[in-house]
Amino acid sequence: MPLCGGRWPLSIMVKPARAHTRFEKARIIGARALQISMGAPLFVSEDELRDEFSGELIQLYGVDEAKERVVLDPMKIATLEYIKHRIPIDVEPHLDE
């Protein structure tokens, strides 16, 4: 079974039951960014981070050095994990019945 981030299989990751509101999205990304900043394992690989943010890395460090650098911003990492549906967090909607 393929591993993501060296720890969890991709099949365990949570896909949202419905589209999240902007408030739910902010809450999920913020919670995951806090976990990442406290040392939690990542659910995206370093290569995926480099591919996604290559333009920014090149702008900051130059073409040669950007190939060896990694994105360290927890918010950017959490946002990428959210986009790829790899955050093991979901919210229960408060439905009026």
Biotite code that builds the C-alpha atoms (Angstrom):
import biotite.structure as struc

atoms = struc.array([
    struc.Atom([0.000, 0.000, 0.000], chain_id="A", res_id=1, res_name="MET", atom_name="CA", element="C"),
    struc.Atom([1.529, 3.405, -0.950], chain_id="A", res_id=2, res_name="PRO", atom_name="CA", element="C"),
    struc.Atom([2.480, 5.686, 1.879], chain_id="A", res_id=3, res_name="LEU", atom_name="CA", element="C"),
    struc.Atom([2.045, 9.428, 1.928], chain_id="A", res_id=4, res_name="CYS", atom_name="CA", element="C"),
    struc.Atom([4.420, 11.415, 4.084], chain_id="A", res_id=5, res_name="GLY", atom_name="CA", element="C"),
    struc.Atom([5.907, 8.129, 5.258], chain_id="A", res_id=6, res_name="GLY", atom_name="CA", element="C"),
    struc.Atom([3.087, 7.356, 7.639], chain_id="A", res_id=7, res_name="ARG", atom_name="CA", element="C"),
    struc.Atom([-0.548, 7.020, 6.502], chain_id="A", res_id=8, res_name="TRP", atom_name="CA", element="C"),
    struc.Atom([-1.908, 5.151, 3.480], chain_id="A", res_id=9, res_name="PRO", atom_name="CA", element="C"),
    struc.Atom([-3.711, 7.388, 1.000], chain_id="A", res_id=10, res_name="LEU", atom_name="CA", element="C"),
    struc.Atom([-6.873, 5.302, 1.252], chain_id="A", res_id=11, res_name="SER", atom_name="CA", element="C"),
    struc.Atom([-7.408, 6.423, 4.864], chain_id="A", res_id=12, res_name="ILE", atom_name="CA", element="C"),
    struc.Atom([-7.539, 10.134, 4.049], chain_id="A", res_id=13, res_name="MET", atom_name="CA", element="C"),
    struc.Atom([-10.895, 11.846, 4.415], chain_id="A", res_id=14, res_name="VAL", atom_name="CA", element="C"),
    struc.Atom([-12.756, 13.143, 1.375], chain_id="A", res_id=15, res_name="LYS", atom_name="CA", element="C"),
    struc.Atom([-15.428, 15.662, 2.273], chain_id="A", res_id=16, res_name="PRO", atom_name="CA", element="C"),
    struc.Atom([-19.020, 14.453, 2.169], chain_id="A", res_id=17, res_name="ALA", atom_name="CA", element="C"),
    struc.Atom([-20.014, 17.798, 0.667], chain_id="A", res_id=18, res_name="ARG", atom_name="CA", element="C"),
    struc.Atom([-18.303, 21.025, -0.325], chain_id="A", res_id=19, res_name="ALA", atom_name="CA", element="C"),
    struc.Atom([-17.021, 22.945, 2.698], chain_id="A", res_id=20, res_name="HIS", atom_name="CA", element="C"),
    struc.Atom([-18.057, 26.513, 3.383], chain_id="A", res_id=21, res_name="THR", atom_name="CA", element="C"),
    struc.Atom([-15.259, 29.085, 3.477], chain_id="A", res_id=22, res_name="ARG", atom_name="CA", element="C"),
    struc.Atom([-15.480, 29.066, 7.276], chain_id="A", res_id=23, res_name="PHE", atom_name="CA", element="C"),
    struc.Atom([-15.115, 25.282, 7.486], chain_id="A", res_id=24, res_name="GLU", atom_name="CA", element="C"),
    struc.Atom([-12.229, 25.404, 5.035], chain_id="A", res_id=25, res_name="LYS", atom_name="CA", element="C"),
    struc.Atom([-10.467, 28.053, 7.120], chain_id="A", res_id=26, res_name="ALA", atom_name="CA", element="C"),
    struc.Atom([-11.013, 26.044, 10.306], chain_id="A", res_id=27, res_name="ARG", atom_name="CA", element="C"),
    struc.Atom([-9.683, 22.805, 8.770], chain_id="A", res_id=28, res_name="ILE", atom_name="CA", element="C"),
    struc.Atom([-6.622, 24.425, 7.184], chain_id="A", res_id=29, res_name="ILE", atom_name="CA", element="C"),
    struc.Atom([-5.866, 26.406, 10.349], chain_id="A", res_id=30, res_name="GLY", atom_name="CA", element="C"),
    struc.Atom([-6.119, 23.325, 12.564], chain_id="A", res_id=31, res_name="ALA", atom_name="CA", element="C"),
    struc.Atom([-3.895, 21.310, 10.228], chain_id="A", res_id=32, res_name="ARG", atom_name="CA", element="C"),
    struc.Atom([-1.346, 24.162, 9.972], chain_id="A", res_id=33, res_name="ALA", atom_name="CA", element="C"),
    struc.Atom([-1.135, 24.218, 13.771], chain_id="A", res_id=34, res_name="LEU", atom_name="CA", element="C"),
    struc.Atom([-0.524, 20.458, 13.801], chain_id="A", res_id=35, res_name="GLN", atom_name="CA", element="C"),
    struc.Atom([2.215, 20.818, 11.174], chain_id="A", res_id=36, res_name="ILE", atom_name="CA", element="C"),
    struc.Atom([3.882, 23.651, 13.088], chain_id="A", res_id=37, res_name="SER", atom_name="CA", element="C"),
    struc.Atom([3.944, 21.426, 16.185], chain_id="A", res_id=38, res_name="MET", atom_name="CA", element="C"),
    struc.Atom([5.770, 18.660, 14.282], chain_id="A", res_id=39, res_name="GLY", atom_name="CA", element="C"),
    struc.Atom([2.994, 16.446, 12.898], chain_id="A", res_id=40, res_name="ALA", atom_name="CA", element="C"),
    struc.Atom([3.913, 14.276, 9.887], chain_id="A", res_id=41, res_name="PRO", atom_name="CA", element="C"),
    struc.Atom([3.122, 15.700, 6.455], chain_id="A", res_id=42, res_name="LEU", atom_name="CA", element="C"),
    struc.Atom([0.638, 14.086, 4.085], chain_id="A", res_id=43, res_name="PHE", atom_name="CA", element="C"),
    struc.Atom([2.335, 15.476, 0.967], chain_id="A", res_id=44, res_name="VAL", atom_name="CA", element="C"),
    struc.Atom([5.838, 14.639, -0.194], chain_id="A", res_id=45, res_name="SER", atom_name="CA", element="C"),
    struc.Atom([8.719, 17.072, -0.535], chain_id="A", res_id=46, res_name="GLU", atom_name="CA", element="C"),
    struc.Atom([8.566, 16.599, -4.314], chain_id="A", res_id=47, res_name="ASP", atom_name="CA", element="C"),
    struc.Atom([4.888, 17.603, -4.388], chain_id="A", res_id=48, res_name="GLU", atom_name="CA", element="C"),
    struc.Atom([5.726, 20.719, -2.371], chain_id="A", res_id=49, res_name="LEU", atom_name="CA", element="C"),
    struc.Atom([8.595, 21.615, -4.696], chain_id="A", res_id=50, res_name="ARG", atom_name="CA", element="C"),
    struc.Atom([6.420, 21.098, -7.781], chain_id="A", res_id=51, res_name="ASP", atom_name="CA", element="C"),
    struc.Atom([3.541, 23.177, -6.416], chain_id="A", res_id=52, res_name="GLU", atom_name="CA", element="C"),
    struc.Atom([5.668, 26.069, -5.137], chain_id="A", res_id=53, res_name="PHE", atom_name="CA", element="C"),
    struc.Atom([8.575, 25.923, -7.601], chain_id="A", res_id=54, res_name="SER", atom_name="CA", element="C"),
    struc.Atom([7.971, 29.455, -8.883], chain_id="A", res_id=55, res_name="GLY", atom_name="CA", element="C"),
    struc.Atom([8.089, 30.895, -5.390], chain_id="A", res_id=56, res_name="GLU", atom_name="CA", element="C"),
    struc.Atom([11.196, 28.885, -4.464], chain_id="A", res_id=57, res_name="LEU", atom_name="CA", element="C"),
    struc.Atom([12.984, 30.030, -7.630], chain_id="A", res_id=58, res_name="ILE", atom_name="CA", element="C"),
    struc.Atom([12.062, 33.631, -6.909], chain_id="A", res_id=59, res_name="GLN", atom_name="CA", element="C"),
    struc.Atom([13.415, 33.382, -3.362], chain_id="A", res_id=60, res_name="LEU", atom_name="CA", element="C"),
    struc.Atom([16.540, 31.273, -3.862], chain_id="A", res_id=61, res_name="TYR", atom_name="CA", element="C"),
    struc.Atom([17.370, 31.167, -7.567], chain_id="A", res_id=62, res_name="GLY", atom_name="CA", element="C"),
    struc.Atom([17.073, 28.291, -10.029], chain_id="A", res_id=63, res_name="VAL", atom_name="CA", element="C"),
    struc.Atom([19.970, 26.157, -8.795], chain_id="A", res_id=64, res_name="ASP", atom_name="CA", element="C"),
    struc.Atom([19.288, 26.399, -5.069], chain_id="A", res_id=65, res_name="GLU", atom_name="CA", element="C"),
    struc.Atom([15.484, 26.059, -5.422], chain_id="A", res_id=66, res_name="ALA", atom_name="CA", element="C"),
    struc.Atom([15.890, 22.377, -6.375], chain_id="A", res_id=67, res_name="LYS", atom_name="CA", element="C"),
    struc.Atom([17.249, 21.628, -2.903], chain_id="A", res_id=68, res_name="GLU", atom_name="CA", element="C"),
    struc.Atom([14.960, 23.839, -0.824], chain_id="A", res_id=69, res_name="ARG", atom_name="CA", element="C"),
    struc.Atom([11.660, 22.809, 0.743], chain_id="A", res_id=70, res_name="VAL", atom_name="CA", element="C"),
    struc.Atom([8.569, 24.843, 1.605], chain_id="A", res_id=71, res_name="VAL", atom_name="CA", element="C"),
    struc.Atom([8.447, 25.385, 5.370], chain_id="A", res_id=72, res_name="LEU", atom_name="CA", element="C"),
    struc.Atom([5.307, 27.507, 5.741], chain_id="A", res_id=73, res_name="ASP", atom_name="CA", element="C"),
    struc.Atom([2.691, 25.402, 7.602], chain_id="A", res_id=74, res_name="PRO", atom_name="CA", element="C"),
    struc.Atom([-0.223, 27.320, 6.045], chain_id="A", res_id=75, res_name="MET", atom_name="CA", element="C"),
    struc.Atom([0.978, 26.603, 2.506], chain_id="A", res_id=76, res_name="LYS", atom_name="CA", element="C"),
    struc.Atom([1.562, 22.938, 3.314], chain_id="A", res_id=77, res_name="ILE", atom_name="CA", element="C"),
    struc.Atom([-1.879, 22.633, 4.949], chain_id="A", res_id=78, res_name="ALA", atom_name="CA", element="C"),
    struc.Atom([-3.529, 24.369, 1.990], chain_id="A", res_id=79, res_name="THR", atom_name="CA", element="C"),
    struc.Atom([-1.881, 21.962, -0.450], chain_id="A", res_id=80, res_name="LEU", atom_name="CA", element="C"),
    struc.Atom([-2.989, 19.011, 1.682], chain_id="A", res_id=81, res_name="GLU", atom_name="CA", element="C"),
    struc.Atom([-6.540, 20.419, 1.649], chain_id="A", res_id=82, res_name="TYR", atom_name="CA", element="C"),
    struc.Atom([-6.549, 20.835, -2.122], chain_id="A", res_id=83, res_name="ILE", atom_name="CA", element="C"),
    struc.Atom([-5.338, 17.247, -2.581], chain_id="A", res_id=84, res_name="LYS", atom_name="CA", element="C"),
    struc.Atom([-7.904, 15.907, -0.048], chain_id="A", res_id=85, res_name="HIS", atom_name="CA", element="C"),
    struc.Atom([-5.236, 14.488, 2.238], chain_id="A", res_id=86, res_name="ARG", atom_name="CA", element="C"),
    struc.Atom([-6.174, 16.119, 5.535], chain_id="A", res_id=87, res_name="ILE", atom_name="CA", element="C"),
    struc.Atom([-7.648, 13.545, 7.933], chain_id="A", res_id=88, res_name="PRO", atom_name="CA", element="C"),
    struc.Atom([-10.023, 16.156, 9.378], chain_id="A", res_id=89, res_name="ILE", atom_name="CA", element="C"),
    struc.Atom([-13.654, 16.789, 8.510], chain_id="A", res_id=90, res_name="ASP", atom_name="CA", element="C"),
    struc.Atom([-16.456, 18.774, 10.105], chain_id="A", res_id=91, res_name="VAL", atom_name="CA", element="C"),
    struc.Atom([-19.979, 17.788, 10.982], chain_id="A", res_id=92, res_name="GLU", atom_name="CA", element="C"),
    struc.Atom([-22.463, 20.264, 9.565], chain_id="A", res_id=93, res_name="PRO", atom_name="CA", element="C"),
    struc.Atom([-25.006, 21.777, 11.900], chain_id="A", res_id=94, res_name="HIS", atom_name="CA", element="C"),
    struc.Atom([-28.193, 21.001, 10.029], chain_id="A", res_id=95, res_name="LEU", atom_name="CA", element="C"),
    struc.Atom([-31.472, 22.540, 11.106], chain_id="A", res_id=96, res_name="ASP", atom_name="CA", element="C"),
    struc.Atom([-34.137, 19.890, 11.199], chain_id="A", res_id=97, res_name="GLU", atom_name="CA", element="C"),
])
